[in-house]
Amino acid sequence: MFDSGKLDDRGFWERILTDVSAAGLDGIEVTFPPGDYLGAIRAYGSAQGFAGRVKQQGLEICSGFLSTRVPGTDRRLDFGNPDDRSGLIELAESYAEFLDVCDAGVMVTALGIRANADGTSPRIVDFRLAETIAESLNAVGAATARHGIRLALHPEAFCILRDSRDTDLFMLLTDPAVVSLCPDTAQYTVAGSNPIEIVSRHRDRLVLTHWKDAVGPAPKDVPIDDTVFARQIQWFAQVGQGIVDWPAWIRLLREVNYGGWAVFELDGALDPVAELIAIRSYVESSLSYLSLARFVGEPIPGAGPGAEFSALSTRGSRWLAPVAESLASFATCSIIQDTARNRQP
């Protein structure tokens, strides 16, 4: 994957696609550098070239995670800064064009780190700040919707949207016509909230799910700075090896007729293929009695235009898979170890 000490984009993506296929999964979520969409375009010449290679491998692209970092710089745009709104829309529209070509229906995004600009923490998230952020989210969501792409908010344990209170607040202030929810079981748990209770309340906003376990909530006094994205890994665990109530999670998804993707997340795995196979095996063997197979091909409730990806894959039916459609790998961090700094939204 490296050529003369530099990352080989083509080699990186070939490794990703090969490993995801070897794990018996159905697709990928495009994420942060080096696994971002710009690297994919460099590797295959165009969005069309990348989409064709993914299809050739027998895989699909389920979604893409929007980074607020301005390409080629270390500057991050802030949803809470009105002056950055036009820049965020420009970033999102460029990414949406790529995802549209790739037949992916969802763009995931997270809000900024909870630390203040001077490095102190926490950043106070009051109603005034939340309103400003929501205005930016609505504008970005409207822009991606023009390309048939749903914008979905994702929690991060040490960012502005981290727990049940934050989710309730931003789901209230954003328009469900243009902003949806992508819950992450581990991030909510590390933040001290119950992902099942949150998703139950906001079931009508659900368009994508991220699956990862956690050993428990992080201490309340964890310092929040740019290093927290590397340090937070200590509270994460492989699906089935933490405290997330997976039977309850599956029952809830069945109850709400969820027909979307299950994105299995890894962070710095030494053997990503083995870990992905282990996750899939746990889901199939330990949770198969809660199978969602009867919901194969049903649309995501309330997802609207651009959600057709939920019915594309039927390969899951060959397994005892509890998820209706497909199992996707958050593969970037499973291959490249030095991506913690890129994990910041």
N, C-alpha and C positions, 0 to 999 in steps of 0.2 A: 504493500500500500504506500510505500515511500520511495521516492525517486530522488537521489542525490540529497537526502535529508529532508526533502519537502514532501508533503502529503500528495499522493497521486489520486486525484478525484475519481478517476475511472476505476482504479484499483480498490479504492474505498467502497464505492457503490457496488462493484461486483462482489466484494466480500459480504456486504450487507444482504444483497439479493440471494446469494448462494446460501448464507447461513439461515435466513428466514425460510427458504424453501426446505433446507435440510431439517429444520425443526418441525416441518409439517404444518406451517401456518399459511395463512391466505393473503396477507398483505402487510403494508408498512405505513407508518405515519412519518411524513417528512418533518424534520425537527430543526435543530440548531446546528451551526457549523461544527464539524465538517459535514454533517448530514442535512444541510439546508438545501433549499431549492436552487440557489445560485450555484452551489457545488454540483448539483445534478445537471444543470444546464451546461456548466463547463465540461462535465464528464461526457455528455452525450450530444452536445452541440445545440440542443434546443429542448423545449418542453416536450415536443412531439417525439424527439429521439429518446428521451428518458421514459416517457409513457410507453413507447413501443418496446423498449427493453424490459420494463417491468412486466408487461403483458406477455412477452416472449418467455419470461421465467415462470409464467403461470400464476403471477401475483397481481394484486390490485393496490392502488393508493387510496387509503380510506380518508385521509385528512392531512392537514399541514399545520404546524405550530408556528404562529407569527412571532418573530423576535422584533422588539422595538429598537434594536441597535441599527443605526444608520450604516448601510453597507460600506465597508472600507474604512470605518472609523471605530472609535471606542465610545462614541456618544450614543446615548439611549434617549429616545423620545419618551415623554411623560404624558400619560392620559390625563393627568391632573393639571397640566399646563395648557391653557387655551392656545398659546402661541405655537404649540407642537401639533395642533389638531390637523392642519393641512398636510404636514409631513407624515403623520400616521395614516391618513387617508391614502396618500400617494404610495406608501409602503404596502398597505393592505391591497390596494387595487392591483399593483404589480404582481403580488403573490396570488391574488384571486385569479388573474389571467392564467397563471401557471397551473393552479389547481383545476380550473375549468378544463384545460386541455387534458389533464390527467384523469378526468372523470371523478375527482374527489369532491364530496359535497360539503365539507366542513373545514373552516379555518378556526383553530383554537388559539386563544390568547390569554395571557395572565397580566395582572397589574403589577406595578413596580414594587421594588423592595420596600419594606416598612420602615427602614432607617431614614433619618433626615439627611438632607444634602450635606450637612457638616459631619456626617458619620455617627451622630448620636441616634439612639433609638428609644422608644419607637416613634414613628411618624404618626401623628394623631389623625385618625380618619373620622372626621366629623361630617355632618350633613352637607356643609358647604363644599368640602372637598369632594364628597361622593356625588353631588349634583354635577360638578364640573366634569368629573370622570365619566359619569353616565352620559352627558351630552356628547363627549368624544366617542364613547362606545356606540351610541346610537348613530352617529355620523359615519363611523367606520363600518358598522353593520349594514347601513343603507348602501354604502359604496360596494361592499362585497356582494350584497344581494343582487346588484345589477349584473353580476357575472354568474348568478345562480349558486353562490356560495354562502352558507350559513356561518355567521360569527358565533363562537361559543366561548363563554368565560370558563376559565380553569382555575381552581384554587392552588395556591402555593403557601406552604405552612408559615413562611416568614415574609409574605408580601401583603399588599393592601387588601386583597380578597383572600382570606385564609380560613375562615371558620363559618359556623352557622349564622352568626349575626351579620357578617359581611355578605354572605350569600343572600340572605333575606333582604338586606338593604339594596344591593345592586340588582337583584331580580325585580324589586319594586320600582326602582328608578329607571330601568332600561325598558325599552319597548319590546315585547315578546315577538313582534313582527320581524325584528331585525337582530335581536340578541338572544342567544340560547345558552344552555349550560352543558359543560363537559365535566362531570364530577370526577374526582380522583380519590379513591378510597384511602390511600396512604396519606396524602397531603391533609385531608380533613382530620384523620386520626391523629397525626403528629401535632396538628394545631389544637387538639383537645375536643374535637366535635365528632358526632356520630354521622358517618356518611349516609347511612340508611334513612335516618330521620330527615336529613336535609333533602335527599332525592325524593323521598315520599312527599314532602311539602311542595317541591318544584317539579313534579313529574311531567308537567305539561311543557317544560322548557328543555327536556332531555333530548339530545341529539347524538351524543357520543359518550363512551365510558372508558376511563383509564383504571386499570386493575393493578394494584400493588398492595402489599401488606405492610404493616407497621408493628413494631414491638411495643408501642405505647406512645402517649403524648410526650412532647419535649418539655423540659423544665420551663417555667414561665420567665426565667431570667436569662435565657440564652442571648448572648450578644448578637445583634443583627447588623451585619456589614456584608461586604462582597464575598467574604469567605464562608458565609453560612450555607451556600449552595453545595460546597464540598463537605462541610461538617454535618449537614442534615442526613447524609447517607447512613449515619450510625443508627437512626431510628427507623430505617426502611427494612423491609424483609421480603423475601420471595413469597408469592401468593401461597397461602396455606401454612405459613410458618410464623404468623404474627397473631394479632388479636382481632383482626377484622372478622366479622360474623358473615362468612361467605354463604352459608345456607340462607340466612335472612336476606342477603344481597340478591341472590338468585331469585328467591321468592318475590322480592319487590319488583325486579325486572320482569318477571313473568306476569305479575299483577298489573303492571302498566303497559303490557303488550310491547315491550321494548324489542325492536327488530334491527338494531344497529350493531356497530362493531364493539368488540371487547379488545381494548389495546393493552397488551401485557407489557409492563414496564420493567426494564432492567437498569441498574446503575453500576457501571464499572465491573461487570461480570467477567471473571477470568475465562470461563467457558460458556459463552452465551448460548450456543446451540444446546448444550446439555441442560442449562437452566430453563430455557424456553420449553424444551421437551418435558422437563420435570413439571413446569407450571401446567402445561397442557394435559399431562397425565393426571395431575391432581384434580384438575377441573373435570376431566372425563370420568375418572374413577370414583372420586369422593363425592362429587356433586351431580352425577348422572341421574340420580333419582329425582332431581328437580329439573329435568330437561325442559328446555324452551323450544324444542323442535317444532311444536305445533304452530309456532309463530313465524316460521321461515317465510320470508318474502313479504311479510306485512310491513306497511310503511311505518316510519317513526311517528308517533302521535304528535301532531302539531308542528312537524318539521317543515312542511311547506315545500316550495320549489327548491331544487338542488339536493334533495335528500334521497334521490333514486339509488344511491350507492347501497342503501340498506337492503335492497333486494337483488343485488348483483351476484352474490356468491351463494351457491347452494352446496358447496363442498363440505360444509360442516355437517351435513346430514349423513355423511358416510361414517361419522364418529358417533359416540355417545355424548356428543357435545351439549352442554347445557345452554350454550349461547346460540341464538337462532342462526346467525349468519357466519361470522368469520372471526378469526383470531389474529390479531395484528401485533407486530413487535415494535416497541419503542426502541429501535435497535442501535441508535447512534452511540449512546453511552455504553452499550454493551461491548462495543468493539474498540473505541478509542477512549483511553483512560483520562486524558487531559482535556475533558470537556466541561468540567464543573463550572468554570467561569462563564461558559456559553449557556449554561442552564438558566441563568438569570433572564427573565422575560425581557 
